[in-house]
Amino acid sequence: MVGILGANSLSGGGYEISNSLRFNDNDSAKLSRTPSNAGNRQTWTISVWVKRSTLATNQGIFSTYSGNASINTQSGFQGVNERLNFYDVDTSYQWRFVTNQMFRDTSAWYNLCYVSDTTQSTAADRIKLYVNGSRVTDFEATLIPDQNFNTADWNANVLHNIGTHANSEYFDGYMAEFHNIDGQALTPSDFGEFNDNGVWIPKAYEGTYGTNGFYLEFKETGTSQNSSGI
């Protein structure tokens, strides 16, 4: 584990992140969970801090997997150009966003905030992506979902992965403060804030998580190689 201090960590104000989890792609490292019941597939929020260790390979940040790699919700980095890809697919793309921004700084922590609220009447507000507190509006590829669209699998009763895309394309780097909020469309200000120097820093989330929501602090409390250990 690496603390979020100095070059490898995040701190500010009265809140400090002291734990992160190292994912080594050579170990096919991942976290997996299958919710016992389905949650809200229209409205949800994910916030996570990531720090990349290697480039030039496709790397999944999170994904779902129901046994068919052509049906999933996922986000990850594209090795061909280091852009961030966020999409939902059911045989074909149902919605998709690929940033023009490239994520090539292996010394930097990035706070990624994903917001789905397909109930919105304004099409552009149904899927939102934020990087370090700022909304991304410059995309290489954009496909907006229909109103009230149910995402393929996120918050459904299927396998959810962190650190991989459909059991391949493993993440290589660090993750910290992984929040999944089921049933709420939040904003980055629920998870971070700008300091006096205009730098995006973390803050404690004080809200609720919903049916399938969770918070991964990556604070080791045992020796088991499962959720009991972290």
SVG drawing of the C-alpha trace seen along z (x, -y; Angstrom):
<svg xmlns="http://www.w3.org/2000/svg" viewBox="-37 -30 44 47">
<polyline fill="none" stroke="black" stroke-width="0.4" points="0.0,0.0 1.0,-3.6 -0.3,-6.4 -1.6,-9.5 1.0,-12.0 3.6,-13.9 4.2,-12.6 2.3,-9.4 -0.5,-10.7 -3.5,-13.0 -4.2,-15.3 -5.7,-18.6 -7.6,-20.5 -8.6,-18.2 -8.9,-15.1 -6.1,-12.7 -6.2,-9.5 -3.6,-7.2 -4.3,-4.0 -4.4,-2.8 -4.4,0.5 -1.6,1.5 -2.8,3.4 -0.1,5.3 -1.3,6.3 1.2,9.1 -0.6,10.8 -4.0,10.4 -5.0,8.5 -8.7,7.5 -11.5,7.2 -14.8,8.9 -18.3,8.9 -21.7,10.0 -24.6,8.1 -27.3,10.4 -30.0,8.1 -30.3,5.6 -30.1,1.9 -30.7,-1.2 -29.3,-0.8 -30.4,-4.3 -28.9,-6.6 -25.6,-6.0 -22.3,-7.7 -18.7,-6.4 -15.8,-8.3 -12.2,-6.9 -8.7,-8.2 -6.2,-6.4 -2.5,-6.7 -1.1,-4.8 2.2,-2.9 2.5,-1.8 1.3,-3.0 0.7,-1.6 -1.7,1.1 -5.5,1.2 -6.3,1.1 -9.8,1.6 -10.7,-0.5 -14.1,1.1 -16.4,3.4 -19.3,5.8 -19.3,9.3 -22.4,11.5 -20.6,14.2 -20.8,12.4 -18.0,9.9 -20.3,8.1 -22.7,7.1 -21.1,4.9 -20.6,1.4 -17.0,0.4 -14.3,-2.3 -10.6,-2.1 -7.6,-3.6 -6.9,-3.0 -3.3,-1.9 -3.2,-3.1 -3.6,-6.8 -4.0,-6.8 -7.5,-8.3 -10.2,-7.4 -13.0,-5.2 -16.4,-5.0 -19.2,-3.0 -22.2,-0.6 -22.5,2.1 -25.1,4.8 -23.8,6.3 -23.3,2.8 -22.6,-0.5 -25.7,-1.8 -23.7,-4.8 -20.0,-5.7 -17.7,-8.5 -13.9,-8.7 -12.0,-11.7 -9.7,-13.7 -7.6,-14.2 -4.7,-11.8 -3.7,-10.4 0.1,-9.9 1.4,-11.2 2.4,-8.3 3.4,-10.6 -0.1,-12.1 -3.2,-11.1 -6.5,-11.6 -9.9,-11.8 -12.4,-10.3 -16.1,-10.9 -18.7,-9.1 -22.3,-10.1 -25.2,-8.3 -28.7,-9.7 -30.6,-8.6 -33.9,-10.0 -32.7,-13.5 -34.7,-15.1 -31.6,-17.0 -29.7,-14.5 -26.3,-15.9 -26.9,-15.5 -27.6,-11.8 -23.9,-10.7 -21.3,-13.0 -17.6,-12.5 -15.4,-14.6 -11.6,-14.6 -10.1,-16.4 -13.4,-18.2 -13.9,-19.6 -16.5,-18.3 -15.2,-16.8 -16.9,-18.2 -14.3,-17.5 -14.7,-14.0 -13.2,-12.1 -16.3,-9.9 -19.8,-10.6 -22.9,-8.5 -25.7,-9.6 -28.2,-7.0 -32.0,-7.3 -33.9,-8.8 -34.6,-6.3 -32.2,-3.8 -31.1,-1.0 -27.3,-0.5 -26.4,3.0 -25.1,4.3 -23.9,1.8 -25.8,2.3 -27.4,5.4 -27.1,8.9 -24.0,9.8 -20.3,9.9 -18.7,6.4 -15.0,6.0 -12.5,3.4 -9.1,3.4 -10.1,5.3 -12.3,5.3 -14.3,8.6 -11.4,10.6 -8.8,9.1 -7.0,5.8 -5.8,5.5 -5.1,2.1 -1.5,1.4 -1.2,-1.3 -2.9,-2.4 -6.5,-3.1 -7.8,-4.9 -11.2,-5.9 -13.5,-3.9 -17.1,-5.0 -20.1,-3.5 -23.3,-5.3 -26.5,-3.4 -29.5,-5.6 -28.0,-9.1 -26.5,-11.4 -23.9,-13.3 -21.2,-15.8 -17.4,-15.8 -17.9,-18.3 -19.3,-15.4 -15.9,-13.8 -13.4,-16.6 -12.7,-20.3 -10.3,-22.9 -7.7,-24.2 -6.5,-27.8 -4.0,-27.0 -6.6,-25.6 -5.6,-22.0 -8.3,-19.3 -8.0,-17.5 -10.1,-14.9 -12.7,-15.3 -14.7,-12.9 -18.0,-11.7 -20.8,-12.1 -23.8,-10.7 -25.4,-7.3 -24.7,-4.5 -28.0,-2.8 -28.8,0.8 -25.6,1.9 -23.4,-1.0 -20.0,-0.5 -16.9,-2.3 -13.5,-0.8 -11.0,-2.5 -8.3,0.2 -7.5,0.2 -6.2,3.6 -7.9,5.1 -7.0,8.8 -4.9,11.2 -7.6,12.8 -7.2,12.3 -10.8,11.2 -13.1,8.5 -12.4,9.5 -8.8,8.5 -9.5,5.0"/>
</svg>
